[in-house]
Each structure stands twice: as structure tokens, then as C-alpha cells.
Amino acid sequence: MIKKQTTAAAKLLDIAGPLFASQSFEAVSTREIADEADVNLSAISYHFGGKDGLYRAVFQKIIEDLSPVREFLKTFMDENLEKATDNPEHQRFMLQTIIHLIVGTVTDLNVPRWRMRLIIRELQAKGPCFDLVCDEHANIVHAQIGRLVGVVTGHSLPPQETRILVHSMIGMCLQFGLNEAFLSSQLGWKNFGPPEIKILQERTTKSVWALLGISPEKKVG
């Protein structure tokens, strides 16, 4: 269990996250973390029980910071799914809202990029916090979006196909936070700010509509 955080604990979390994202868990030493955080080496054991506990605490902090996304998705689905049944216009509106939310979240200039890199690597490598990330964040997000995909497809697809569609939708969005430099180079963008993010949101929304077989003819919102 994580003890009540002090300045030393907060420093360790701030330093450990980027280090774990840039190197493997094994390559990051407790001495390196403590030195960069400018705290005593024993603080890692005191506050987190060791490097394993600190690693887990980094993920717990990221998941906690992402709670507004999960809460919004649940509330949004609860309030709108019934209206979306057999209503393509409202389905387009809901998909647009979700895509704008995810793209906006992963490209938020105020959020350090190392967070997403660390989460993606953990899911790809099935690291020690794989279950934590899945159970407390990823599976929740996928399940909420899956509710809408089910309505859009008339619940006609097997669960596995619905999950693949959801994975494809989210993957379209996540790439923009992971490949910002490459994307900017490809598109000739000198800046990566609100105008560019809006372009990504709008283009990705249209791609998701097409993926799900929804016509974009009527204006949304």
C-alpha cells in the first residue's frame, strides 16, 4: 500500500515515470531515480516498498489522472445511447464527440507524452502492470465505446468483431499522440497546436463513420 505522499514521494513519481518510459524497467536503477529526484535512496522503499511498488504507483497515478475520460464516457453513453438507436444522425454526433475526446486527450499539449508511451509499451509487452492498466482503464474505455458500436451495428456482429472495431477506432486516435513529429513532417506542419488537432479530430471522425458504414452527409452538431 502506498503511504500518504510527501514531497519526496511526489518527486519520485515525477522522475520515475519518464525514466521508466525511456528505458526498460530493468535498466532503470533505484539509485538513478533517487539521484535525479534528489532524495535519499531509502525513500523509495519507505514510500513505495521498492522499485516494483514505485513502478506500479506511476501507473496508478496515470490511471487516476485519466479518470475524467472514463467518467465522461460512461455518463455520455448512459445519457445518449437510447437516442442513438435507429438514429444515424445521433450516432454520428456520438461518434464525433468520442473521437474528438480521445484525439484531444492524446494530443493535449499539457500532458507529457511519456505517459502514453509507457502505457502502450506495458500493453504491448504485457508487463507487470498489464492487468492494472486493462482492468482499471483500457477495458473500461473499450467497453463503453463498444456499447455505442453495438447500437450503430444493430448488435448484429459477434462480440469479437465488435471488439476489433473498437480497437481500430481507438488505434486511429492514439497514433496521433505517439507519432506527432513524423505526422507533422509528413503534413508539412511547423506547429502542432489547436488548429492542427482540430483537423485530426475532424478527419478521424469521418474515417470512423466510414469504418462503421455511416454516411457523413448530414451535418453533425
Backbone as CSV, one residue per row, in Angstrom:
resi,resn,N_x,N_y,N_z,CA_x,CA_y,CA_z,C_x,C_y,C_z
1,MET,0.843,-1.199,0.000,0.000,0.000,0.000,0.876,1.245,0.000
2,ILE,0.502,2.255,-0.794,1.272,3.488,-0.874,0.957,4.358,0.336
3,LYS,2.018,4.803,1.014,1.822,5.681,2.160,1.405,7.061,1.690
4,LYS,0.871,7.846,2.607,0.470,9.201,2.282,1.655,9.931,1.667
5,GLN,1.431,10.532,0.520,2.548,11.088,-0.222,3.095,12.359,0.411
6,THR,4.402,12.454,0.395,5.108,13.642,0.847,5.789,14.236,-0.369
7,THR,6.540,15.293,-0.162,7.272,15.903,-1.260,8.222,14.897,-1.891
8,ALA,8.881,14.081,-1.069,9.816,13.083,-1.593,9.092,12.075,-2.474
9,ALA,7.934,11.617,-2.038,7.168,10.650,-2.830,6.733,11.253,-4.157
10,ALA,6.286,12.487,-4.117,5.843,13.157,-5.344,7.012,13.342,-6.306
11,LYS,8.166,13.697,-5.769,9.360,13.841,-6.609,9.720,12.518,-7.269
12,LEU,9.656,11.441,-6.500,9.992,10.132,-7.049,9.053,9.740,-8.184
13,LEU,7.765,10.009,-8.023,6.800,9.699,-9.076,7.076,10.533,-10.329
14,ASP,7.377,11.812,-10.129,7.626,12.695,-11.269,8.859,12.273,-12.055
15,ILE,9.865,11.805,-11.359,11.119,11.415,-12.012,11.038,10.006,-12.578
16,ALA,10.430,9.098,-11.828,10.408,7.690,-12.235,9.613,7.469,-13.509
17,GLY,8.507,8.170,-13.685,7.668,7.951,-14.859,8.427,8.117,-16.171
18,PRO,9.027,9.283,-16.413,9.777,9.463,-17.660,10.937,8.486,-17.816
19,LEU,11.593,8.138,-16.711,12.699,7.184,-16.794,12.199,5.805,-17.215
20,PHE,11.107,5.357,-16.624,10.547,4.051,-16.989,10.054,4.058,-18.435
21,ALA,9.595,5.205,-18.913,9.092,5.282,-20.285,10.221,5.275,-21.310
22,SER,11.381,5.806,-20.918,12.503,5.913,-21.857,13.431,4.708,-21.819
23,GLN,13.338,3.901,-20.746,14.179,2.716,-20.608,13.315,1.558,-20.132
24,SER,13.870,0.369,-20.192,13.141,-0.778,-19.664,13.126,-0.714,-18.140
25,PHE,12.211,-1.441,-17.532,12.114,-1.472,-16.070,13.446,-1.910,-15.464
26,GLU,14.047,-2.931,-16.072,15.298,-3.476,-15.558,16.446,-2.482,-15.677
27,ALA,16.419,-1.657,-16.722,17.536,-0.732,-16.971,17.538,0.463,-16.029
28,VAL,16.398,0.777,-15.439,16.309,1.926,-14.530,16.670,1.469,-13.120
29,SER,17.677,2.077,-12.547,18.097,1.703,-11.194,17.458,2.613,-10.157
30,THR,17.300,2.098,-8.968,16.752,2.921,-7.889,17.694,4.073,-7.565
31,ARG,18.996,3.836,-7.710,19.964,4.907,-7.457,19.772,6.049,-8.449
32,GLU,19.549,5.712,-9.716,19.328,6.738,-10.735,18.077,7.548,-10.420
33,ILE,17.007,6.856,-10.028,15.749,7.549,-9.707,15.948,8.477,-8.514
34,ALA,16.560,7.972,-7.466,16.759,8.762,-6.248,17.654,9.971,-6.509
35,ASP,18.723,9.763,-7.277,19.648,10.870,-7.561,18.955,11.967,-8.350
36,GLU,18.193,11.570,-9.377,17.523,12.588,-10.208,16.401,13.287,-9.447
37,ALA,15.788,12.560,-8.501,14.727,13.165,-7.689,15.297,13.964,-6.518
38,ASP,16.617,13.812,-6.312,17.303,14.497,-5.219,16.708,14.126,-3.863
39,VAL,16.505,12.807,-3.691,16.014,12.298,-2.406,16.905,11.140,-1.973
40,ASN,16.787,10.767,-0.719,17.558,9.634,-0.201,17.082,8.341,-0.843
41,LEU,18.004,7.446,-1.130,17.672,6.170,-1.757,16.619,5.400,-0.956
42,SER,16.686,5.491,0.350,15.760,4.743,1.201,14.316,5.228,1.059
43,ALA,14.125,6.421,0.481,12.771,6.951,0.322,11.933,6.077,-0.600
44,ILE,12.570,5.399,-1.549,11.817,4.536,-2.462,11.190,3.384,-1.693
45,SER,11.961,2.751,-0.825,11.415,1.653,-0.013,10.401,2.169,0.994
46,TYR,10.679,3.322,1.572,9.783,3.864,2.594,8.402,4.181,2.035
47,HIS,8.364,4.842,0.894,7.089,5.290,0.337,6.401,4.255,-0.538
48,PHE,7.197,3.414,-1.211,6.604,2.511,-2.204,6.963,1.044,-2.025
49,GLY,7.802,0.740,-1.041,8.160,-0.658,-0.798,9.211,-1.202,-1.744
50,GLY,9.767,-0.346,-2.620,10.785,-0.787,-3.562,10.467,-0.332,-4.975
51,LYS,11.317,-0.740,-5.909,11.148,-0.292,-7.299,9.854,-0.828,-7.903
52,ASP,9.491,-2.069,-7.584,8.241,-2.628,-8.114,7.044,-1.782,-7.691
53,GLY,7.037,-1.404,-6.424,5.928,-0.596,-5.917,5.891,0.785,-6.537
54,LEU,7.063,1.364,-6.783,7.127,2.676,-7.424,6.625,2.587,-8.864
55,TYR,7.014,1.530,-9.546,6.565,1.322,-10.929,5.041,1.246,-10.977
56,ARG,4.470,0.495,-10.060,3.015,0.359,-10.015,2.357,1.697,-9.658
57,ALA,2.978,2.435,-8.763,2.419,3.725,-8.351,2.389,4.716,-9.510
58,VAL,3.377,4.647,-10.389,3.389,5.510,-11.571,2.148,5.242,-12.422
59,PHE,1.833,3.962,-12.623,0.655,3.614,-13.416,-0.632,4.004,-12.699
60,GLN,-0.661,3.819,-11.389,-1.850,4.201,-10.639,-2.116,5.698,-10.766
61,LYS,-1.053,6.495,-10.776,-1.197,7.951,-10.914,-1.718,8.303,-12.314
62,ILE,-1.189,7.653,-13.335,-1.655,7.918,-14.695,-3.131,7.547,-14.821
63,ILE,-3.486,6.378,-14.303,-4.873,5.915,-14.381,-5.804,6.863,-13.623
64,GLU,-5.355,7.331,-12.483,-6.152,8.294,-11.710,-6.355,9.586,-12.505
65,ASP,-5.306,10.047,-13.172,-5.402,11.283,-13.953,-6.328,11.123,-15.161
66,LEU,-6.509,9.888,-15.620,-7.384,9.623,-16.765,-8.835,9.350,-16.356
67,SER,-9.129,9.436,-15.087,-10.478,9.134,-14.612,-11.551,10.034,-15.241
68,PRO,-11.271,11.324,-15.523,-12.312,12.136,-16.177,-12.742,11.575,-17.529
69,VAL,-11.823,10.956,-18.254,-12.167,10.365,-19.549,-13.148,9.216,-19.346
70,ARG,-12.844,8.338,-18.399,-13.725,7.189,-18.151,-15.090,7.636,-17.640
71,GLU,-15.089,8.620,-16.761,-16.352,9.106,-16.198,-17.210,9.777,-17.272
72,PHE,-16.558,10.558,-18.124,-17.306,11.213,-19.194,-17.929,10.180,-20.124
73,LEU,-17.147,9.176,-20.517,-17.658,8.166,-21.439,-18.886,7.462,-20.879
74,LYS,-18.828,7.083,-19.611,-19.970,6.372,-19.013,-21.205,7.264,-18.974
75,THR,-21.037,8.492,-18.507,-22.168,9.417,-18.427,-22.733,9.710,-19.805
76,PHE,-21.844,9.953,-20.757,-22.254,10.270,-22.122,-23.041,9.116,-22.740
77,MET,-22.553,7.895,-22.534,-23.248,6.720,-23.071,-24.612,6.545,-22.402
78,ASP,-24.643,6.656,-21.090,-25.901,6.478,-20.364,-26.956,7.480,-20.819
79,GLU,-26.526,8.693,-21.122,-27.477,9.748,-21.470,-27.878,9.750,-22.948
80,ASN,-27.085,9.108,-23.806,-27.321,9.249,-25.240,-27.597,7.969,-26.020
81,LEU,-27.277,6.830,-25.460,-27.402,5.597,-26.241,-28.822,5.330,-26.720
82,GLU,-29.787,5.566,-25.858,-31.171,5.299,-26.250,-31.579,6.174,-27.434
83,LYS,-31.135,7.428,-27.426,-31.454,8.341,-28.526,-30.792,7.900,-29.827
84,ALA,-29.680,7.181,-29.718,-28.923,6.792,-30.910,-29.498,5.562,-31.613
85,THR,-30.368,4.836,-30.943,-30.944,3.634,-31.543,-31.746,3.985,-32.795
86,ASP,-31.362,3.384,-33.914,-32.027,3.637,-35.206,-32.048,5.117,-35.570
87,ASN,-31.025,5.846,-35.120,-30.955,7.282,-35.387,-29.536,7.620,-35.861
88,PRO,-29.261,7.479,-37.164,-27.918,7.724,-37.691,-27.360,9.106,-37.357
89,GLU,-28.215,10.111,-37.344,-27.735,11.465,-37.053,-27.165,11.544,-35.640
90,HIS,-27.858,10.922,-34.689,-27.353,10.962,-33.312,-26.147,10.029,-33.155
91,GLN,-26.102,8.974,-33.920,-24.920,8.104,-33.906,-23.697,8.866,-34.383
92,ARG,-23.864,9.663,-35.435,-22.750,10.472,-35.933,-22.287,11.459,-34.869
93,PHE,-23.263,12.085,-34.211,-22.937,13.040,-33.146,-22.150,12.356,-32.032
94,MET,-22.584,11.179,-31.616,-21.911,10.489,-30.518,-20.497,10.067,-30.916
95,LEU,-20.358,9.540,-32.115,-19.027,9.124,-32.574,-18.100,10.327,-32.697
96,GLN,-18.631,11.430,-33.215,-17.830,12.643,-33.323,-17.342,13.094,-31.949
97,THR,-18.237,13.078,-30.976,-17.876,13.511,-29.622,-16.780,12.633,-29.036
98,ILE,-16.901,11.337,-29.222,-15.918,10.409,-28.664,-14.557,10.563,-29.337
99,ILE,-14.556,10.655,-30.665,-13.290,10.801,-31.380,-12.606,12.110,-31.013
100,HIS,-13.390,13.187,-30.920,-12.802,14.464,-30.506,-12.221,14.361,-29.105
101,LEU,-12.898,13.643,-28.220,-12.406,13.472,-26.858,-11.073,12.724,-26.839
102,ILE,-11.003,11.592,-27.536,-9.792,10.771,-27.486,-8.624,11.461,-28.178
103,VAL,-8.859,11.985,-29.376,-7.777,12.686,-30.076,-7.321,13.893,-29.258
104,GLY,-8.271,14.616,-28.692,-7.920,15.768,-27.873,-7.120,15.384,-26.645
105,THR,-7.440,14.238,-26.057,-6.736,13.779,-24.862,-5.304,13.364,-25.184
106,VAL,-5.123,12.587,-26.253,-3.783,12.067,-26.548,-2.871,13.130,-27.151
107,THR,-3.441,14.226,-27.655,-2.610,15.294,-28.226,-2.571,16.532,-27.335
108,ASP,-3.127,16.422,-26.139,-3.152,17.550,-25.202,-1.719,18.028,-24.934
109,LEU,-1.446,19.275,-25.270,-0.092,19.804,-25.127,0.333,19.937,-23.671
110,ASN,-0.617,19.861,-22.757,-0.295,19.977,-21.328,-0.013,18.632,-20.667
111,VAL,-0.166,17.538,-21.436,0.050,16.200,-20.885,1.352,15.625,-21.434
112,PRO,2.285,15.217,-20.564,3.563,14.664,-21.032,3.351,13.428,-21.908
113,ARG,4.049,13.387,-23.046,3.895,12.280,-23.983,4.393,10.951,-23.418
114,TRP,5.302,11.012,-22.427,5.852,9.771,-21.901,4.769,8.900,-21.283
115,ARG,3.702,9.478,-20.810,2.645,8.699,-20.167,2.020,7.691,-21.127
116,MET,1.679,8.165,-22.321,1.067,7.255,-23.281,2.075,6.213,-23.772
117,ARG,3.322,6.649,-23.982,4.345,5.695,-24.414,4.505,4.577,-23.404
118,LEU,4.471,4.928,-22.128,4.636,3.928,-21.077,3.458,2.964,-21.042
119,ILE,2.247,3.489,-21.152,1.055,2.639,-21.131,1.037,1.708,-22.342
120,ILE,1.324,2.257,-23.523,1.320,1.440,-24.741,2.355,0.325,-24.634
121,ARG,3.535,0.645,-24.151,4.575,-0.382,-24.020,4.149,-1.468,-23.036
122,GLU,3.507,-1.070,-21.960,3.065,-2.044,-20.960,2.046,-3.003,-21.557
123,LEU,1.150,-2.470,-22.371,0.138,-3.309,-23.007,0.744,-4.188,-24.100
124,GLN,1.723,-3.662,-24.819,2.357,-4.446,-25.878,3.213,-5.576,-25.317
125,ALA,3.944,-5.270,-24.248,4.882,-6.250,-23.681,4.253,-7.110,-22.594
126,LYS,3.015,-6.818,-22.254,2.335,-7.488,-21.139,3.222,-7.465,-19.894
127,GLY,3.543,-6.237,-19.495,4.411,-6.023,-18.351,3.716,-6.283,-17.028
128,PRO,4.407,-6.012,-15.918,3.870,-6.311,-14.588,2.600,-5.538,-14.228
129,CYS,2.354,-4.412,-14.903,1.138,-3.633,-14.627,0.102,-3.781,-15.731
130,PHE,0.261,-4.813,-16.564,-0.671,-5.058,-17.667,-2.104,-5.187,-17.159
131,ASP,-2.316,-6.038,-16.175,-3.667,-6.255,-15.652,-4.233,-4.984,-15.025
132,LEU,-3.391,-4.232,-14.342,-3.840,-2.982,-13.723,-4.343,-2.009,-14.788
133,VAL,-3.581,-1.832,-15.851,-3.967,-0.905,-16.919,-5.240,-1.384,-17.611
134,CYS,-5.313,-2.697,-17.864,-6.501,-3.246,-18.524,-7.740,-3.101,-17.656
135,ASP,-7.642,-3.573,-16.414,-8.814,-3.627,-15.547,-9.324,-2.250,-15.132
136,GLU,-8.402,-1.318,-14.920,-8.809,-0.033,-14.359,-8.915,1.092,-15.389
137,HIS,-8.498,0.809,-16.625,-8.638,1.861,-17.643,-9.022,1.317,-19.018
138,ALA,-8.123,0.591,-19.659,-8.324,0.216,-21.067,-9.614,-0.561,-21.291
139,ASN,-9.865,-1.581,-20.488,-11.078,-2.379,-20.677,-12.341,-1.562,-20.461
140,ILE,-12.272,-0.612,-19.547,-13.432,0.239,-19.261,-13.740,1.127,-20.459
141,VAL,-12.698,1.742,-21.021,-12.880,2.608,-22.187,-13.407,1.797,-23.369
142,HIS,-12.802,0.642,-23.614,-13.231,-0.197,-24.731,-14.686,-0.641,-24.553
143,ALA,-15.058,-0.994,-23.336,-16.420,-1.466,-23.090,-17.446,-0.361,-23.344
144,GLN,-17.142,0.854,-22.909,-18.079,1.961,-23.113,-18.252,2.269,-24.597
145,ILE,-17.145,2.320,-25.324,-17.238,2.588,-26.759,-17.909,1.415,-27.471
146,GLY,-17.684,0.212,-26.970,-18.328,-0.967,-27.535,-19.839,-0.908,-27.433
147,ARG,-20.350,-0.252,-26.409,-21.798,-0.082,-26.277,-22.352,0.685,-27.470
148,LEU,-21.651,1.746,-27.860,-22.108,2.547,-28.993,-21.953,1.781,-30.306
149,VAL,-20.832,1.100,-30.478,-20.625,0.317,-31.701,-21.732,-0.728,-31.837
150,GLY,-22.134,-1.309,-30.724,-23.229,-2.276,-30.766,-24.519,-1.658,-31.273
151,VAL,-24.817,-0.443,-30.821,-26.028,0.249,-31.275,-25.918,0.600,-32.758
152,VAL,-24.764,1.106,-33.164,-24.574,1.508,-34.563,-24.725,0.318,-35.503
153,THR,-24.209,-0.830,-35.089,-24.267,-2.028,-35.946,-25.525,-2.853,-35.711
154,GLY,-26.427,-2.342,-34.885,-27.660,-3.060,-34.609,-27.431,-4.367,-33.867
155,HIS,-26.340,-4.427,-33.124,-25.984,-5.629,-32.358,-25.961,-6.869,-33.261
156,SER,-25.552,-6.658,-34.508,-25.554,-7.759,-35.472,-24.220,-8.486,-35.562
157,LEU,-23.196,-7.937,-34.929,-21.866,-8.532,-35.030,-21.538,-9.399,-33.823
158,PRO,-20.729,-10.428,-34.021,-20.248,-11.212,-32.881,-19.408,-10.312,-31.970
159,PRO,-19.353,-10.596,-30.681,-18.588,-9.759,-29.744,-17.145,-9.528,-30.182
160,GLN,-16.522,-10.554,-30.758,-15.128,-10.411,-31.174,-14.979,-9.347,-32.258
161,GLU,-15.894,-9.315,-33.210,-15.816,-8.325,-34.277,-16.073,-6.920,-33.745
162,THR,-16.983,-6.808,-32.788,-17.233,-5.500,-32.175,-15.979,-5.001,-31.473
163,ARG,-15.288,-5.888,-30.761,-14.055,-5.504,-30.061,-12.975,-5.063,-31.048
164,ILE,-12.883,-5.731,-32.192,-11.889,-5.354,-33.196,-12.195,-3.974,-33.751
165,LEU,-13.472,-3.682,-33.990,-13.850,-2.355,-34.457,-13.481,-1.277,-33.445
166,VAL,-13.760,-1.545,-32.185,-13.423,-0.582,-31.135,-11.911,-0.372,-31.085
167,HIS,-11.177,-1.458,-31.167,-9.714,-1.378,-31.140,-9.212,-0.536,-32.318
168,SER,-9.819,-0.725,-33.482,-9.422,0.040,-34.666,-9.707,1.521,-34.476
169,MET,-10.877,1.835,-33.934,-11.243,3.229,-33.700,-10.258,3.918,-32.758
170,ILE,-9.978,3.256,-31.644,-9.074,3.847,-30.655,-7.663,3.952,-31.212
171,GLY,-7.259,2.932,-31.976,-5.928,2.956,-32.570,-5.722,4.133,-33.507
172,MET,-6.768,4.477,-34.282,-6.686,5.639,-35.166,-6.340,6.897,-34.370
173,CYS,-6.907,7.003,-33.194,-6.722,8.202,-32.371,-5.364,8.207,-31.666
174,LEU,-4.974,7.065,-31.119,-3.754,7.008,-30.318,-2.508,7.340,-31.120
175,GLN,-2.506,6.977,-32.402,-1.300,7.190,-33.210,-0.885,8.649,-33.253
176,PHE,-1.833,9.564,-33.142,-1.500,10.981,-33.254,-0.685,11.469,-32.057
177,GLY,-0.889,10.856,-30.907,-0.097,11.226,-29.746,1.267,10.572,-29.736
178,LEU,1.392,9.454,-30.463,2.655,8.718,-30.495,3.572,9.170,-31.624
179,ASN,2.977,9.666,-32.719,3.755,9.974,-33.922,3.668,11.448,-34.312
180,GLU,3.641,12.308,-33.328,3.447,13.733,-33.580,4.516,14.307,-34.514
181,ALA,5.785,14.003,-34.260,6.866,14.561,-35.073,6.794,14.053,-36.511
182,PHE,6.580,12.750,-36.679,6.514,12.168,-38.013,5.310,12.713,-38.782
183,LEU,4.173,12.784,-38.094,2.963,13.288,-38.732,3.148,14.737,-39.183
184,SER,3.737,15.564,-38.321,3.964,16.962,-38.663,4.876,17.079,-39.879
185,SER,5.886,16.212,-39.932,6.806,16.210,-41.070,6.084,15.827,-42.356
186,GLN,5.245,14.794,-42.271,4.513,14.325,-43.441,3.542,15.374,-43.974
187,LEU,2.923,16.106,-43.071,1.898,17.076,-43.460,2.448,18.487,-43.651
188,GLY,3.745,18.647,-43.386,4.351,19.963,-43.552,3.926,20.963,-42.494
189,TRP,3.576,20.468,-41.320,3.156,21.360,-40.237,4.366,21.840,-39.452
190,LYS,4.455,23.140,-39.248,5.525,23.683,-38.409,5.104,23.718,-36.949
191,ASN,3.799,23.710,-36.727,3.262,23.724,-35.371,2.321,22.551,-35.185
192,PHE,2.107,22.171,-33.941,1.159,21.107,-33.617,0.303,21.635,-32.479
193,GLY,-0.659,22.476,-32.850,-1.499,23.128,-31.858,-2.968,22.903,-32.138
194,PRO,-3.844,23.695,-31.534,-5.292,23.522,-31.685,-5.788,23.437,-33.123
195,PRO,-5.314,24.284,-34.058,-5.820,24.166,-35.440,-5.486,22.822,-36.072
196,GLU,-4.264,22.325,-35.820,-3.852,21.039,-36.381,-4.608,19.889,-35.716
197,ILE,-4.804,19.992,-34.424,-5.534,18.952,-33.698,-6.984,18.881,-34.185
198,LYS,-7.574,20.042,-34.470,-8.948,20.062,-34.981,-9.038,19.339,-36.317
199,ILE,-8.035,19.516,-37.170,-8.016,18.808,-38.445,-7.990,17.303,-38.217
200,LEU,-7.156,16.856,-37.282,-7.068,15.425,-36.980,-8.393,14.897,-36.434
201,GLN,-9.026,15.664,-35.574,-10.303,15.245,-34.999,-11.361,15.089,-36.085
202,GLU,-11.439,16.062,-36.966,-12.473,16.034,-37.998,-12.218,14.934,-39.023
203,ARG,-10.964,14.760,-39.425,-10.646,13.736,-40.420,-10.839,12.330,-39.835
204,THR,-10.444,12.154,-38.579,-10.591,10.853,-37.948,-12.056,10.517,-37.721
205,THR,-12.857,11.508,-37.400,-14.293,11.283,-37.241,-14.891,10.732,-38.530
206,LYS,-14.534,11.340,-39.657,-15.050,10.863,-40.946,-14.577,9.442,-41.242
207,SER,-13.345,9.136,-40.851,-12.822,7.785,-41.071,-13.584,6.765,-40.235
208,VAL,-13.926,7.144,-39.016,-14.676,6.231,-38.142,-16.095,6.046,-38.658
209,TRP,-16.711,7.126,-39.119,-18.039,6.975,-39.730,-17.974,5.968,-40.877
210,ALA,-16.964,6.099,-41.730,-16.820,5.185,-42.866,-16.570,3.760,-42.397
211,LEU,-15.749,3.612,-41.368,-15.450,2.287,-40.822,-16.713,1.573,-40.372
212,LEU,-17.631,2.340,-39.798,-18.865,1.771,-39.262,-20.026,1.843,-40.261
213,GLY,-19.745,2.300,-41.467,-20.780,2.321,-42.500,-21.821,3.393,-42.336
214,ILE,-21.431,4.518,-41.714,-22.368,5.611,-41.508,-22.093,6.713,-42.519
215,SER,-23.107,7.175,-43.199,-22.956,8.243,-44.171,-22.682,9.564,-43.463
216,PRO,-21.709,10.352,-43.965,-21.395,11.648,-43.350,-22.165,12.805,-43.956
217,GLU,-23.234,12.510,-44.702,-23.903,13.540,-45.488,-24.511,14.636,-44.619
218,LYS,-25.184,14.266,-43.544,-25.829,15.284,-42.732,-24.815,15.922,-41.805
219,LYS,-24.934,17.216,-41.652,-24.040,17.942,-40.781,-24.303,17.576,-39.334
220,VAL,-23.232,17.378,-38.573,-23.361,16.999,-37.164,-23.209,18.229,-36.290
221,GLY,-24.008,18.272,-35.231,-23.875,19.327,-34.244,-24.280,20.670,-34.754
